[in-house]
């Protein structure tokens, strides 16, 4: 089975007000220190995985540098990091190699490094093509920067480009949201993939805390209400489909053949290995653990930049057969194609029965639909996906098991 690699790069030029990721503004001197630590962890990953009860699949068919803003790394550090990965792992032919970039950070040296390292996919954190909306959440680019970066990426030979947009930003209206959608779907740009997110309102970001408090900092009083944000999301689904960019996952849309190979690993429970601050992994369990009913092992690193350098342990969680079945539901249902019930029955047997009441209730409520062997979220179910997933997490155990 092939393996995906995720590299967390937590460096930003500025911290966006909506951001709840483990990232921030650090001095340039920290970048070299951080990359050195990443390279050391890459070199030590196989013994550590074996120690924690994991088996190591291969070869690597997807690499994803996320953040933060990986495009802030100097050319030499990017090349050092990719060299460390190439020295430890076998890279499959035609592997998907993605780097997240903030618009207006793609210097000529960085573009040179991306091409030299084999990067063939770039994800641009645009969030909005309306300058006022981008500025309101501390983005440091404008529309012209985005269009220039897309043109330059193509000139350097990178044509597989994702654009992130957020529904629900301050000052956003139906008209301005349609403008961003029109720009993203413009045929001359030929964007192959889009990610559409609804603004998260939680206390892990400055804007989220201000919204919960009912305040006015960070332009919180100009954030659209939840109903309007949901309408914007539904509008995006329809608009992009009409432009030949089809939804294949709750937040992700692509032209045919351009689905994110790396992200599909998360939703289909394929192995991936993460490095860096707040990185996560899921690897198959070793034969020793399989004998004990463990199917896989999830690993996670600290979300603290300083603790990462102070020897914080990698945490591990052994995933049982029942937990793997639960994950198969709430991860697989994120995909528009849904899940194949016969496949789950083949892998998990009668354990599947405990979810019959949850499935029946959700179908009756219009949140799930069954078509032949497939179980999928309805459009309404995608809007309320977290509520649907909680039903599978909270499903009662069967009184007896074979």
N, C-alpha and C positions, 0 to 999 in steps of 0.2 A: 504494500500500500504506500502511495506517495505521501510526502510530508510537506507541510507549509511552514514557513518561518516568518515570525513577526518581530520587528525591531522597534522598540519604543524610543523615540527621540523627543525629550520633553522640553526642548528649547523654543521660545517664542520671542518675537520682537516686542509684542505687548500682549497682555492677557485679555482676551475678549470677555465682555461682561457676562455673556451667557455660558461660558465654558465651565464645565465641572470635571475636566480631565486633570490628571496629575502632570501638569505642565506649568511653566512659568518663565520669567525673564531672568536669565543667568548671564554671568560674564563670559566673554569669549574664552577665557582661560579654562573654564569648566568643560568646554566641549572636548578638548583633547583628553582630559582626564576621564571623561565619561566614555569616549570611544575606546580608550585603552581598557577600561573595565569591561565593556561589551565584548571586545576581542578575547579577553581572558575567559569570560563566561562561555563564549562560543567554544573555545578550546577545551573547556572542562565539562561541557554539557553531557557527554556520553557517560562518563563515570557517575556523575550526579544522578542522571536519569536511572541508571541501573541500580544505584543505591536506594532510590525512592520507589523501586518496584515497577519501573517502566521498561518496555521494549522500544527499540529504536527502529522505526520504519525508514524507508528511503525509496527512491531518491527524492530530492526536493524539486517540486514543480511549481511552487509559488513562493515569492519573497515579498514582504510588504513592510516598508518603512513608514510608520505613522507617528503622530505626535499630538501636540507640538508641531513644529515646522522643520522637518528633516532637511529642507532645502537651505536652512541657515548654516548647516555644517560646511566647513571649508572643503575645497576640492580634495585636499590631501587626506582629510579625515574620512570622507565618503569612500575614497579608494581603499584606505586601510581597512575599513569595515567590510566592504565587499570582498576584499582579499582574504580576510579571516574566514568568512563564510565559505568561500570557494575552497579554502584549504582544509576545511573540516567535513564538508558535505558534497555528495555527488549531485550535480545540477542536471535535471532532466532536459533533454532537447526541447526547445520552444517553451521553456518555463516562463510563467508570467511574473514579471518583476516590476513592482509598483512603488513609487515614492510620492508621498503627500507633499504638496508645495503650496505655500501662500503666494497669491499673486504679488508681483513686484519684488520677489526675492530670487528670481531666476537670473542670476548673473551669467556671463559667458563662461567663467571657470566652472560654475556649478553645472551648467548644461553640458560642458565638455566631460565632466566627471560622470554624469548620468549616462551619457552615451558610452563612455569608456567602460563603465561597469555593467553594461548590458541592460539597463533600464528600458523597458518597452511600454510602460504604462505610467501615466502621471495623474494624480488626483488633485484638482485645484479647489481650495477652500474659498469659493466665491461668495457664497451665502446670499448675495443679492447683486443684481446688475444695476440697482438704483443707489447712487452714491450716498444719498442721505441716510438710507437704511444701513448700509455697510458702516458708515462713520459712526452711527449712533451706538453700535455695539463694539467700538474700538478696533474695527478692521482698518488696516493702513493702506488699502488699495482703492482704486476706482475702476469704473467700467473700462476705461481705455487701457489700464494696466492689464486687465483680464484678456481683452481682445489681442493686445500685443503679445502676451505670453503664449496664447494659443497659436498665433501665427509663428512665433519663434520656435516653439516646440516642434511644430510640423517641419519647419525648415531644418531642424536638427535631426529629423527622422523619427520623432515620437508622435504618432498619430492616434494612439489609443488613449483618449483623454476622458477623465471623469470630471464632472462639475458638481459640487455640493451647493444646494440651496436650502434655506430655512424658511418655513412658513411660520409667521407670527412675530416677525421682528418689529421693533418700534417703528411707527409711522407707516407700516405696510397697509395698503388698501387693496381692494379687488383689482383696481386699475394698475397699481404698481406691481402686484404679484403677476398679473397677466403679462406685464412688460418683461419681467425677469424670465417667465416661461417662454415667451416669444424669442427672447435673445438666446436662451439656452437651446431651443429647438430650431434656431435659424439654420436653414439648409447649408448656407455657405460655411458655417462653422463646423458642421458635420461632427458634432459631439457624439461619441459612441456610448457614453454611460452617464447617467445622472443619479445622484442620491438626494432624496427629498426628505427632510426632517421637519417635524413639528417642534417648535420651541418648547424645551423642557422647563417646567416651573418647579424647582426644588431648591432646598437651602444649601446646595453644594456649589452655587454660583452667586455672584454678586447681584446680577439681575433677578435671578430667581428669588433670593432672599428679599429683595426690595418689593417684588410683586406680591409675595406672601404677606409682607408687612403693610402693603397698601401705600407705599411711598412713591416719591417722584424722582429719586436719583436714577441715573443710568437710563433716563427716558422711559421709565417703567410705566408712567401714566399714558404713554402712547402705544403700548402693546395691544394688539387686537385681542378681543375676547376669545374664549375657547371655541365658541360656535363658529366664529369667522375663520379661525385658524383651521378648524376641521374642514370648513368649506374650501379653503385654499388648497388643502391637501387633496380633496376630492377633485377639485378643478385641475390640479396637476396630473392626476391619474388619467383624466379624460383628454386633456390637452396633449400630453406626451404620446398617448396611444394614437391619437389622430395624426401625430407627426412621425409615426413609425418607431417610436421609442417605447417599448412595452414594459409594463411592470412585471418583475419576476419575484420580488420579495417586498415586504411591507414598505421599506424605504428606498428600494433600488429599482432602476429602470435602465434598459439597454436596448440598443439595436441588436438584431439577430446575430448571435455568435460572440457578443461582447460582454456577457455576464462576467462578474468578477469571480475568477476561479478561486482566489484566496478566501473571499468572504463566504463562498459556498461551502468551504470546509467547515466553517463554524456551524452552519445551519444543518449540515448533513452529518455531523459528528465524525468528520475525518480528522486524522492526527495533525496537530500543529504545535510548534515549539516557539515560545516567546522569550525575548531577551530585553532587559532594561527595566526601568522604573515602571511599576504597575503593569507588568507584562504577564500574560496568562498562557498556559499551555494545556493541551490535552493529548495524552499519549496512550497507546494500548498497554494494558497491564501485562506484566511478565507472566510466564507460565506458572510460576509459584503462586501468584495472586489469583490467576484464573481458576486454579484448583479450589480456591476459597470463595468463589462466586463474585470476584471483582472483575469488571469488564475493562475499565480504563482508570487512568489517574489524571486528575487535574492539578496543575501546579500554578502558583502565583507568587509574584515578588512584591515587596513593599511599595507603597505609593508615595513614600517619603524620599526625596532626593538625597538628603543627608544620611538617612538610615541605610539607603542602598549602598553607600560607601563604608558604612560602619559594621558591615558583616551581618545584616539582617538575613535570617534564614529564609530559604524558599519554602513556602507552605505547600503541603500536598493533601489532596482529598481523594480517597479511594471511592470510585463510583461502582455501586453494586448493580446487579442486573435490573432490579426494580427502579433504581435511580436513572439508569440508562434508558429505560422505557419512558419514564417521565420526561427526560430530556428530549427524546425522539419526538414526543408530541409537541412540546412548546417551542422547540427549535424548528422542526420540520414544518409546522403549520405557518411559520413566517413566510414560506415560499408560496407563490401563487399556485404552483402545481400541487401543493399540499403533500400529504403522505399517502403511501400505498398500504392499505390495511393488511392485505395478504403477506406483504413483506414483513410487517411488524409481527404478524401471527407466526410466521416461520421462525423469526428470531427469538420471540419472547413467549410463545405458546399461550397457555390459558391465563397468564398474568394480564393479558390484554382485556380480559373480561371486566376487570374492576373499573374500567373507564366507560363501559357501556352506558351507565346512567348519565355521566357527564356529557358524552357525545349526544345522547338523545335529548337532553335538556337544551344543549347549545344549538342543536338543529332546530328544535321547536322554537327557540328564541330568535331564530334568524341570524345567528352568529357563525354557524358552521353549515356546510352543505355537503351531502354525499352524492357522488356521481360515479356509478360503477364501483370500482375498488378504491377510489380516491376520496379522501376527506380533506376539505379545504375551508379556509375562512371565507365568509361572504364579504362584500365591500363594507358592510356595517361592522362585521367582525374584525376587519383590519383596523377600523377606527377605535375599536374597544379591545384591541388584541391583548393588552395586559390583563384585563378582566377575564378574558377567555383562558389565558395561560394559567392564571391563578386557580381556575377550576381543576385543571389537571394536576397542579402541584398539591392541592388540598384534597384530592380524591381519597376516600377512605380505603383502608386495606381490606382485602377479602378476608372473610372469617377463616378460610382454609385455603391452602395451596397444595398442588400436587407435589 
